[in-house]
Amino acid sequence: MNILICDDDKKDIERLKSLIERYDARKHIGIEVFCYESGASLISAMSAIAPDIIFLDINLGLMDGLTLAGKIRETYEEVPIVLVTAFINYALDGYKVRASRFLVKDDLDKTLPECMDDICRQIRKKTKNMLFSCVEGDVEIKLAEIVFIETTGHKSTIHLKEQDYHLYESMDELESKLGAYGFIRVHQSFMVNARHVRSISNYTLTLDTGYEIKVPKARYKQVRQERTLYMGKSL
């Protein structure tokens, strides 16, 4: 796991790096920490280092942490970003860049382990694979790559962006398996992966592939709530 830290204070960098390494020593994850003192150096390094988690000081010099987070989001839409600050007063702006957490520098000893536990749980969910008995044979599919599932008659189709798989499992059975991993039942015949939902409005759900699904009025409120809940867990 690659963790990137950006802070213009060397002492704060070393403290945070030490806490992360101490966490890794207990959890045995295999974390490598990369440290940068400016937003420009971090952005440059990310072309060669794929980040799994990024810690940003909000009060950077030439490029503040919120602006930097916005630039990171242009390329890395889902990487967890943790904003580190002396004061929690950026909640709204942090939501705009989909920050995973805010951590106060004075409380890092207490808050970092719980923050890391939560983010690691979310990463494991997103990278989970599941074995499906498909018409094409037994197929292990990365759940994050499933865009949506639809059922016609007795057959269900798992839609990935580049490929489809077919299986004889009901939507109820599939919902039971996948409901805990960010999949939302839109109606009797459709279930979508919340990570691929671009928007929900006017009783229409739009996926990041451009595909649109009509949401019944009876389920519209619940579908919106489930998507909002998922976004909150994934930030």
N, C-alpha and C positions, 0 to 999 in steps of 0.2 A: 504494500500500500504506500503510495506516494503522498505525503502531506507537505503542502507549501505554506510558508509563513511569510507575510510581508508587513514589516514595521520599520519605521525610521529610527527607532530607539534600540540600540544593540543590546542593552540590558534586558529590555522586554522580550526581545527575540530569544535570548539565551534562556530566560526563565520559562517561556512557553515551550521552547524546544526540550528543555529538561523535563518538564511535566509530561509531555507527550512520550518521551523516551521512557520515563518511569512507568507510564501507563502500558506501553508496549512490553516492558519487562515483565509485567504481571500477566498480561493477556496473551503474549506470544503470537502477535499478529504478523510481525515482520514489517514494521514501519520504517520508511526512510524519510527523513525530514530535510527539506531544502529551504534555505532562508534567503530573503531578499530585503533590501533596504529602500526600494523604490518601486512604484507601480510599473515603470518602464522596464526595469530589470526582470520583474516577475512575468510580464507579458512576453518578453523576449524568450525567457526560459521555457515557457509553456509550449513553444513549438517543438521542443525536444523531450519534455517531461510531461507525461499524461497525468494530470492531478486527480487524486481520489477525494481529497478534502483540501480546502483552502482556508487559512486563517488570515483575516485582513484587519489591520489597525484602521479605524475610521479616520483618525486625525493624521493622515500622511502629509507629506510636504506638498510637492507640486501637483500630485494627483490624489485626492482624498479617497478613502476606502470605498465610499458609495459609488463614486464615478468609476473607480477601478472594477468594482463588482459588476457594474453595468457593461463594461467592456468585455469582461470575462463571459458574461451571459450571451454575448453575441456569438461566441464559439462553443461554449460549454453550457448547454441549457440546464443540465441536471446535476452538475457537480455540487456537492454541499459547500456552501460558503458560510463561514462563521465570522461574524463581525465582533472584533474585540475593541473595547472602548473604556474610558474612565467613567463615563456616565451613560445610562440608558435613556437617551432622549431622541433616538432616531428610528423609532418603531415603524412609523408610516413609510419613511424612505427605504428602510430595510425590507419592508414587504414588497416594495416595487421591484427590488432586485432579487426577490425570493431568497432572502437570507435564511439559512437553517436555524441559526441561533444568534443571540447577543450574549457576550460574556463580558462581565466587568473585570478589569484587570486585577483589582484588589481581591477578588473572590475566586481566582482561577484554581487555587488549590482544591477548593470545594466543588466547583462547578464543571471543571474540565472532564473528570472521569465519567460523570453522568452524561455529559454532552457527547463524548466519544462512544459510550455504550449505545446511545440512541441512534447516532448516525451510522454506526457499524451494523446495527439491526436493520436499518433501512437499506443499506447497501446490500446486505445479504438477501433481503427480499427481492431487490431489483435484479440481482444476478442469479436468482434461483432457476434451476432447470427442473422440468417435470417430464416423466415418461408417459406417452400417450399410445394406446393401442389403436393405430389408424388403419384404414383400408390399405394404405401404402406400406404397412408394416409397423413395428414398434419404433417410435420416433421420440428422441429426447429433444424437447424444445425449450429454449430460453424464454421464460414467461414475459420478460420485458419486450420481446420481439413480436408477441401476439398483439395485433391491432384490435381485432374484434372476432367474435364467434357468432355464427348464425345457425339456426336449425330449420330444416325443411323436411317435413314428414318425419321419418325415423332416423335421419342422418344429420349430423352437425358438421359444419365446416369451420376449421380454424384458419383465419386469414392472417398471414404475415405480410409484410410489405412486398415481398418478392415471390412468395409461394403460398399455396394452400394445402391443407391436410384435411382428410375426411375420416370421420369415425362414427360409430353407432353408439353414442352416449347422448342421453337427453340433456336439455338445458338445465334441468334441476340438478342432475348429477354433476355437470360441469360447474355450476354455480357453487355447489357444495365444496368442490375441490379448489376453486380459484377465488372465492369471495374474500378470503383473507389477504389476497395479494393485489388488491387495488382494481379488481374487476367489478363492474357495475352492471346489473341486470336492467336493461332499458325497457324491455317488454318480454312477452312470452318467447319470442324468436331471436332476440338479440342480446348479447352481453359485450360490453366494450372494456378495453383496458384504459383506465383513467389517465395513465401517463400519455396516451395518444389523443386525448380529447383537447381540441383547440378551443372550442367555445360551445356554450349552450344558450340559445335564445330563441324566442318565438316558437317554442315546442320543437326545435330542431337542434340536434347534436351534431357538431361538425368535428371530424377527426383530422389529424395532421396530414392524412393522405388526401384530404379534400372530400372524402366520402361523407355523406349526410344521412342521418337516421332520424326519422320522426319519433318524437317522444309522446306517448299518450298523456292526455291531461291528467289522468288519475295518478300517474307516476312522475309527472314533471317535477314537482316540488322535491320529492324524495331523491330523484336522480341528481338534481342540482345540489342538494345537501350532501349527498355522498361524494360528489366530485369536489365540493368545497372542503369537506373533511379530508379527503385524500391529499389535496393541495396543501392543506395545513400540515399534514404529517410529512410531506415531502420537501417542504421548504428548508 
